[in-house]
Amino acid sequence: MTPEKDNLHRVADALIGATNAFDVEGVLKLFTADALIDDPSTGHRFDGHAGIRTYVEQYFIGYKTVTRMLSIEPLGANRASVRVDFTGDFGHEIGVLQIAVNSDGLIIRIDADLE
C-alpha cells in the first residue's frame, strides 16, 4: 500500500470506527473546524463541527447506522473514494464517500452519496 493510500485508509477506518461507536467527539477530532459534509441523500450540507455533530447525531446515532468499508480508491494524495455498506433502522444502503484530507490528515470535506 502506498503511503497516501495507507493514510487515507487510516482516516476512513477511524471515521467508520467512531461513527459505529456513536462517538461524536471522536468523529469531530477527525475533521478540521471548518470542514463540511455534503450529503444529497439527506437534502442538506453540514458545515463545521456544529453541522457535523448534527449529521452524526441525526443520521448515525438516530438511525443506529453501522458502516462497513467495502473498498477504497485513492484519487490523488489527499482524496479517496470509499465505498461503504450502511445498515440501520432505515434498512440497507450502499454509499460512496469522497473524502478529502489536509496535509495533517484531518478531513476537510466529505461528499456522500448513495448508489
C-alpha positions as CSV (number, residue, x, y, z in Angstrom):
1,M,0.0,0.0,0.0
2,T,1.3,3.5,-0.8
3,P,1.8,6.0,2.0
4,E,-1.0,8.1,0.6
5,K,-3.4,5.2,0.4
6,D,-2.3,4.0,3.9
7,N,-3.0,7.4,5.4
8,L,-6.4,7.7,3.6
9,H,-7.3,4.2,4.7
10,R,-6.4,5.1,8.3
11,V,-8.6,8.2,8.2
12,A,-11.5,6.2,6.7
13,D,-11.1,3.4,9.3
14,A,-11.0,5.9,12.1
15,L,-14.2,7.7,10.8
16,I,-16.1,4.4,10.4
17,G,-14.9,3.2,13.8
18,A,-16.0,6.4,15.5
19,T,-19.4,6.5,13.8
20,N,-20.0,2.8,14.6
21,A,-19.2,3.5,18.2
22,F,-21.6,6.6,18.1
23,D,-18.6,8.6,19.4
24,V,-19.5,12.1,18.3
25,E,-16.4,13.7,19.9
26,G,-14.2,11.0,18.3
27,V,-15.7,11.9,14.9
28,L,-15.2,15.6,15.4
29,K,-11.5,15.1,16.2
30,L,-11.0,13.7,12.6
31,F,-12.3,16.9,11.0
32,T,-10.9,20.5,10.6
33,A,-13.1,23.1,12.4
34,D,-14.4,24.4,9.0
35,A,-14.9,21.0,7.4
36,L,-18.1,20.2,5.6
37,I,-20.2,17.1,4.7
38,D,-22.4,17.4,1.6
39,D,-24.9,14.6,1.6
40,P,-27.6,15.0,-1.1
41,S,-29.4,11.9,0.2
42,T,-30.3,13.9,3.3
43,G,-31.1,17.1,1.3
44,H,-28.5,19.0,3.4
45,R,-25.0,20.2,3.7
46,F,-23.4,20.1,7.2
47,D,-20.8,22.9,7.9
48,G,-18.2,22.9,10.6
49,H,-18.2,20.9,13.8
50,A,-21.7,22.0,14.7
51,G,-23.1,20.7,11.4
52,I,-21.1,17.5,11.6
53,R,-22.3,16.9,15.1
54,T,-25.9,17.2,13.9
55,Y,-25.2,14.9,11.0
56,V,-23.7,12.2,13.2
57,E,-26.4,12.5,15.9
58,Q,-29.2,12.5,13.4
59,Y,-28.1,10.0,10.8
60,F,-25.8,7.7,12.7
61,I,-27.0,7.7,16.3
62,G,-30.6,8.4,15.4
63,Y,-30.9,5.6,12.9
64,K,-28.4,3.2,14.7
65,T,-26.3,3.2,11.5
66,V,-23.5,0.7,11.2
67,T,-21.0,1.2,8.4
68,R,-18.7,-1.3,6.8
69,M,-16.0,-0.3,4.3
70,L,-16.3,-2.2,1.0
71,S,-13.4,-0.6,-0.9
72,I,-11.1,2.4,-1.0
73,E,-9.6,4.0,-4.1
74,P,-7.1,6.9,-3.9
75,L,-8.0,10.0,-6.0
76,G,-4.6,11.6,-5.6
77,A,-2.5,12.3,-2.5
78,N,-5.3,13.8,-0.3
79,R,-8.5,12.3,-1.7
80,A,-10.1,8.9,-1.7
81,S,-13.4,7.3,-2.8
82,V,-14.6,5.0,-0.1
83,R,-17.5,2.6,-1.0
84,V,-19.4,1.6,2.2
85,D,-22.3,-0.6,3.3
86,F,-24.8,1.1,5.6
87,T,-27.3,-0.8,7.8
88,G,-29.6,0.6,10.5
89,D,-33.2,1.4,11.3
90,F,-33.7,2.7,7.8
91,G,-32.7,-0.7,6.2
92,H,-29.7,-1.2,4.0
93,E,-27.9,1.1,1.5
94,I,-24.6,1.2,-0.3
95,G,-22.9,4.6,-0.5
96,V,-19.8,6.3,-1.6
97,L,-17.8,8.8,0.5
98,Q,-15.4,11.1,-1.4
99,I,-13.1,12.1,1.4
100,A,-10.6,14.9,1.2
101,V,-7.9,15.5,3.9
102,N,-5.4,18.2,4.6
103,S,-1.7,17.8,5.0
104,D,-2.2,16.9,8.7
105,G,-4.5,14.1,7.8
106,L,-7.7,15.9,9.0
107,I,-10.8,15.6,6.9
108,I,-11.7,18.9,5.2
109,R,-14.6,17.6,3.1
110,I,-16.8,14.6,2.5
111,D,-19.1,14.3,-0.4
112,A,-21.5,11.5,0.4
113,D,-24.0,9.8,-1.9
114,L,-26.0,6.6,-2.1
115,E,-25.6,4.3,-5.1
